[in-house]
Amino acid sequence: MNELARMTAVKKSYDGKKQVLSGLDFSISLGETALIHGTSGCGKSTFLNIVGLLDSYSDGEYTFNGIPIIPKKLNSYYKQRAMDIGFVFQNYSLIDSISVRENILMPYLYNNQYIDKTVMINMDKLLEEFNIAELKNTKTSLLSGGERQRVAIIRAMIKNPKLIIADEPTGNLDETNSRLVFNAFKKIAERGTAVVAVTHNKHLSLGLGRTYTLEEGELRLC
């Protein structure tokens, strides 16, 4: 597999004293999945934000898609973030007053990109794949939690990113919908996309790839 991201001895401190991440090593290739367990406040979101080029690190090395990421130049990587990374948030971050279709296409609107026929065909295929095609024109305020999360996943996938990042993707879902979401991540990995998900629930598993625990600022294989 082609390696997509690699962190070596990455550290993160917000105040110059306390280390949120203390020499963390991590790598993931296209088509792989990584599930990160950890208690609240252990640094899971900080880790994801660094992987997703949303936050800088204090020390160490990070390479994404062959590009060395320099913390002081973080804002210069906005194209990589917009095109190569899709985000799935715990609270979905959907706009309730508009339709499923409009929510899914938001990544194009934010970047003033043209939505052509190919994009629409891709969206319809994803809606079919995740069994919510009939909801395309429904306002997201009318959806169940599992349906909303699947919309969020499709929105993250719509640009065919190299990496999907999911922060507590099943935190608001019951067991049945949690299983649906994790099955969706398996499908995503099978398409060749890397998936990194974090959760505080030690009983959840992606069923493939590697599982880690984030503890004392370091990742440890389970």
N, C-alpha and C positions, 0 to 999 in steps of 0.2 A: 504493500500500500504506500501511497505518496504521503509523506509527513506534511501536515498542514501547519501545526503550531508546536513550538517547543519553548518551555521556560526552563532556565537554568539558574539555580540559587537566587530566585527572585524574592526580594524583600519589599515590604510596604510599611511605612510609618506615616501617620498623619501629623504627629507632633514632634517627630525627631527623636522620640524616646521609646515609646511602646511600639513593639513590632506586631502588626496585624498578621503579616506573613513574614516568616523568618527563614529564608533560604529555601524556598519551595521549588521543587523540580516537577515538571509535567510535560507530557507530549501527547499528541493525538494526530492520527492520520485520516485521510478521506475515507468515509465508510465505517469509521469506528465510532463507538459510543463510550462515554465516561460518565459515571454517576458518582456524585460527590455527596457523602453524608456528613452531617455536622450539626452541633447544637446551635441554637440561636446566638448570634454575636461572635461566632468563631472565625468569621472572615470569609464566609462563602460568597456573599454578594460582592465583596471587594475583589476576590479572586475572579469571579465572572466578569466584573467590569474591566479588569485588566486584560483578560483573554479577549473580551469584546471590543477593545480599543476605546473604552469609555473613560478609563482612568489610567493614570501613569503609575509606574512602580518606582521605588526609591533606590534599589540596587539590584544587580544581577543582569541577566540577558533574556530578551524575549524576541523570538523570530516568528512572524506570521506570513505564511504563503511565500517563504523565501526572502521576506523583507525584514531586516533588523528594525525593531521598533524602538525608537529613541524617545525616552520620556519627555524631554523638553520640546519635542516636535510632534506631540500627540495629535494636535489639531490638523497636521498635514496629512494624516491618514484617513481623512473623512471619506475618501472615495472607496478605500478598501472596506471600511465599516459599512458603507451604504450598499455596496455591491456584493460583498463576500460574506456578510454576517447577517443572520436573521435572529430576532429576539422574541422570546415568548415569556411574558411577565405573569407573575402570580395573580395579579388583579385584572389580567387580560388586556387592559388599556385599549378597550374598544370604545367607539362613539355610539352610544345607545340610540341616538336620534336618527341615525342613518342605517342603511341596509347592510346585510352581510356582504354583498358584492362591493359596496362602496368602502367598507372597512378593509376588505382584503386588498383593494387597489391603493390604499393610502400611501404605501411606500413610494409609489410612482408620483403621486401628487406632491409629496413633501419635497421631492427632488426635481420637480418640474420636468419629468420625463414623459415621453410620448407613450400612450397606451394603444398598441396596435392589435391587430387580429390575433397574432401569435400569443400575446399576453392573455387575451380573453379565452382562447382555446385552452391554454395552460390552466387558467383559473377554473374553468368548467371541469377539466379532468381531475383536478385536486378536489373539487367539491363532490364529484362522483366517488372518488377514492375514499373519502372520509364520510361518505353516506349522509351528506347534508345538502345535496344539489337542490332539493325541493325548497330549501330555505333561502335561496340566493337573494330573493327580493324582500325578505322579512327583516324588520328592524331588529337589531341585536338585543334590544331591551326585552324582547319577547322570547328569547332563547333560554334553555336550561343551562346550568353551569357547564356540563359536558359539551354541549353544542357551542357555547361561547369559547371554550378552550380550543376546540377544533378549528373554529374560525381564526383564533389567534395563531394557531400553528400554520394554517394555510397562508395567512398574511406573512408570516416569517419565511415561508417557502416560496412565495410568488416570484421572487427574482432568481430562483435556483441558486441560493447561496452555497458557499463551500462549508459553512459552519452554522449550526443552529445552537443558540444558547438559551437555556430554559431555567428560570429562577423559581423554585418551588412550584412547578407546573401543576401539581395535584393538590396543593395546599387547601383549596376550597372545595374539593370534590370528594364524593363518596367512593367506595371501593370499586364499584362497577365502572364509573366514569374514569377513575384513576387508571384502570386497566385499559380502557379505550385509548387514553392519552399515551400510555407507554407503548401500546401496540403501534400507535401512529409514529412514535419515535423510531421504532424498529423498522417500519416501512421507509422512513426517511433515510436511515443508515443504509438500507439495502439499495437505495438510489445513488449511493456514493457520497452522501453528505455526512460530515462529522457532526456528532451531537454531544454537547456537554450539558448535563442537567444537575442541579443541586437540590437537596431536600434534607429536612431534619428527621424524616421518617426512615428509621433503619430497616423497616420491614419491606420497603419498596426496592425493586430491582428492575433494571432494563432488560434483564434476561440474556444479555450478551455484552461483549466488551468488558471493560474493567470497572471495578467499584473501589472507591477510595473513602477514607475518613479524613476530614480536615480537622486537625487537632494541634494546639499549640503552634499554630502558624505553619504547619507542615502537612503534606499529603502522604498518607500511608495506605498501601494496598490492603484491601480486606481479603 
